[in-house]
Amino acid sequence: MHDITDLERRGVPGVFVASDPFVSAAEAQATALGFDAARLFVAHPIQDRTDDEMIALADDAVDALIAKITG
C-alpha cells in the first residue's frame, strides 16, 4: 500500500492488488496513510498455485484491473 500511495502521489496511476484475506489490512493501511488507493482483491491462496492457475487468476482479474486504472 505504501508503494502505490507514493506512486499515485507522484502522478503515476496504479492499482493495489492483493488476495482476499488482506482486505482489512488494506483498509487499515489506507486509513493510516490518509490515501484511498484503487484496490483489487483476487482469490486466495497465491503461493501454492501452479503457473497455469496463476495465469487463469490473472486472466480473470485483468478486466477489473484495467477498469480500475482507467476509471
N, C-alpha and C positions, 0 to 999 in steps of 0.2 A: 504494500500500500504506500510505503514511503516513496518508492521509486516512481510509481505512476503519478503520485501527487506532485513530486518535483518536476517531472516531465510536463505535466499539464500546466503547471505554473510558469514554465518556460515557453509555453505556446505549442508544445508537441502533443497532439491529441493521442489518447491511448485508452485502453480498457484493461482493468484489473481482472485477471482470470484465476479462479481457484476452484477447488472442489467443494461440494455441498456442506461438509462439516465446518467450513470456515466462514459461514455467513455471519454468525455472531461476532467473530473476531474481526471481520472486515468492517462491520458496523461500528464496533468499538474503536478501531483504528481511525476510521473516517471522522468520528466524533472528536477523538483526541487530537487529530491533525487539523480539524476545522475545515475539512475539504471532502466533498462528496463525489469521489471519482466514479466514473461509469464502471459497473461491475458485471461480470458474467460468471455464473457458477455452473460447473459441469458435474457429472456423476462421479461418485467416489466408489472405490479407491482408484488411485492412479498408479502407484508404484508397481503393482503386480500384474499390470496389463501387458499383453503381448503387443508387438508393433502393429499388427493388424487391428487389434482392439483400440489402440490409441489413434490410429488413422480414422477409424469409424467414429470415435468420440469427437475428434476434430471436425470431421465432415458434418456431423450433427450440429456442431456449435458454430460453424463458420458464418452462416447467415445471420444469426443473432449477434455475433461479434461485429460483423460489418454494419449492421443496423445501429448498434450502439456507438460505433466510432464515427459514423456519418450522420447520425440523427441528433 
